[in-house]
């Protein structure tokens, strides 16, 4: 048999799981049921990985090529991608580039028996979570997956919060948005009224509505929202500078 078949038997031996605790006792919550997508052209290696992951409590899907994964992507469940580097037609690094073009953000863990430092640096700089060399031990692989999923979940939670805040800000009318932009920069009502050509009483009414729409109770909370959505990053207008 060829060298690749011999290597596959070795991977199978190394990856044969010896569970020390049941999947229900693992530290990482699996409530979201992420799917581990294994993309590798070595059928024996995929078999070993799938067996390990299923016994460890994960739902899995496997693909014999990067192209087959791309074809299935539209209907695939979210999760983590275990990706081989060298495959026929489209390699792992090329697939990573294609996913980036699609703004696809699932975490990627590379696994390869043909890696080198420049290759791993390129993968990590492009956003890969990890770069593992075959054969990989059970513990190393599971820890890498759990770390990748936890980091991705935290990033997704942060993005969801930001999207929610942006949605609140989008409910402001054009004039309310102007008042909001000035008030979070510390402008008093009298100065805002002067800049906008309106009365101080009207500005107070707008501020009250702004606080209600943003669902905040304090000025500090309003400023925090402005910072998080990037409103305070931009430079104030020339008129605002002159009025200070």
N, C-alpha and C positions, 0 to 999 in steps of 0.2 A: 504494500500500500504506500501512497505518497506521503510526503512530510506533513501535508495539511491534515490528513486523516489521523496520523499519529499524534499530532498536536491536539486534535479534537478529542481523542481519547484521554489525553492528559488533562485537558480542560474539564472534561466530565468528571474525572477523579477528584480534581481540586475543588470543583464547585459542588460536589455532592454534599448537601446540607446536613449538618448535625445540629439540630435545634436544641438549644439549652433552655428555652422557655417558649410557651405557646404564642402564636401571633397576637392573641388578645392582650398579652402583657407587654408588648413592645412600647417603647416610650413615645414614638411619634403617632398621634391620633390618625386613624385611617377613616374617619367619618366621611370625608369627601370622596373616598374610593377612587384615588387617582389610578390611571392605567399606565403601566410601564410598557413603552413601545420599544421592542428590540429590533434593530435594523442591522442585519449581518448576513452575508452571503454563505456562511458556513452553517449548514443545516444541523450538524452535530452540536456545534457550540450553542445554537439557538435552543436546541432541545434541553441542554444542560441548564442554560440560563432560565428558561421558562419553568422548568421543574423547581429550581431553587426559589424563584420568585413566587410561584403559586403556593408552595409549602410555607413560605414566609408571610403569606396573607395578602399578596398583591394580585390584582387583576392584570392580565398581560395580553399583549398582542404582538405578533412577530411578522417580519417582512424580510423577504430574501434579497431585496435591493432597495436603494434609495428611491428609485423611480416608483416602485410599488407602494412605498410609504407615501410619497407625494400624491399618488392617485387616490389613496384611501384617506388622505388628510381631512377632506371636507366632512366626512362622517365619523372621524375618529374622536374618541372621548379624551378630554384633557388629561395630562399626566406628565411623565418624564420620558425622555428619549435616551436609550442606550444605543450608541452609534459606533459602528466599526469605521475605521479610517479608510482602508483600502478595499474598495469593491469595484467590480466591473462597471463600465459605463460612467456612473456618477459616484464619486467617492464621498466619504463622510464630511470632509471640509467643504466640498462643493454643495452638499445638501445643507450644511449650516448656512452657507451664503444664500441659498435659495429661500430658506426659511426666514432669514433676515429681510430679504426683499418683500416677503409676504407679511412682514411685521408680526411674525409668529414667535411667541415668547416662551414656549414650554422649555423647561430646563433641559440641557443636553449634557450627557456624560459620555465621553469618548472612551472606547476600549479598543486597544490594538496590540498586535504582536509585532508591529513594524514601525513603532513610533520613534521619534527623536526629539531633542529639545526644541529646535526651531518649529517643528510641527505642533508641539504642545503649547508653545508660546503663542503661536498664531491662533490656535483654537480657543485658548483662554482669553486672549485679547478680543476675540470676536464674540465673547459672551458665554463660552462653555463653562459649566459648573465644575467639571473635573476631567482629568485625562489619566486613565488607568492603563497599565500595561498587562496584557495577557501573559500567563494565567493570573487571574485575580482571585483573591481569597473571598470566601463567603462574607466574612465580617467587613472587609474593606468595601466590597460592593454594596452591601446593605447600608452601611454607614454613609457612603457617598450618595445613595439614593435618598435616604432620609434627610440628609443635610440639604440636598438640592430641592426636595419638595418643601421642606420647612422654609427655606429662603424664598422660594417662589411664592409660597402662600403669604408670607409676610409682605413681599413686594406687591402682590395682588391686592391685599387688604389695604395697603397704603394708597394704591391707585384708586381703589373703589371709594375710599374716603375723599380723595381729591376730586374725583368725578362728582361725588355728592355735593361738595362745597361749590364746585363750578356750576352745578345745576341750580343751587340756591341763588348764586350771584346772577345767573342769567334771568331770574325772575324780576330783577330790578328794571324799572323804566330807564330811559336815557337820562332823565334829570336825576333820578334817584342814584344812578350809577355815578354821575358827576359829584353829587353830594357825598357819596360813599368814598370816592377816591380822594376827596379833599379832607373829609373828617378823619380818616385813618392816618393822614399825614399831620394831624394835630391842628388843623385850621379851626379857629373858633367860629361860631355861627355867624357873627357879624362879618367876619372876613369872607366866609363862604358866600354870604348874601351879596356882598360887594362884587366878588368875582363873577357870580352867576347873574347879576343884575336882577335880584329879587329881594324880598323882604326877609328879615331875620326870623319872623314868625313862620314863613313858608319853609325856610330851611329846617326849623325845629320840627315841623310836621313831616318833612321828608326824612329826617334822621330817625324819627319814631317808626316810620314805615320800613325803613331800611333794617332797623334792628329786628322788627317783627318778621320780615321776609327771610332774614338770615338766621332766624331762630336763636338769637343770642340775647343774653341778659346784661352784658357789660361791654363797655368800650374796648377793653382788652381783648375780649373774644372776637369782636369785629376786626380789630387790627390783626389778630392771629389768622383769621380767614383771608384777609387781604395779602398777608405774607405768603400763605400757603398756595394761593392761586396765582401768585406772581405779580400782583398789582403794585406792590411796593418796590419791585425790582427795577421797573422802568423809571426813567428820570422824569421829574415833574416838568410841566410845561413852562415856557418863558414867563407867562402871566403869573403862574403860581410862584415862581422864583421872585418876581418883582414885588409880589404882595407880602413876602415874608419879612 
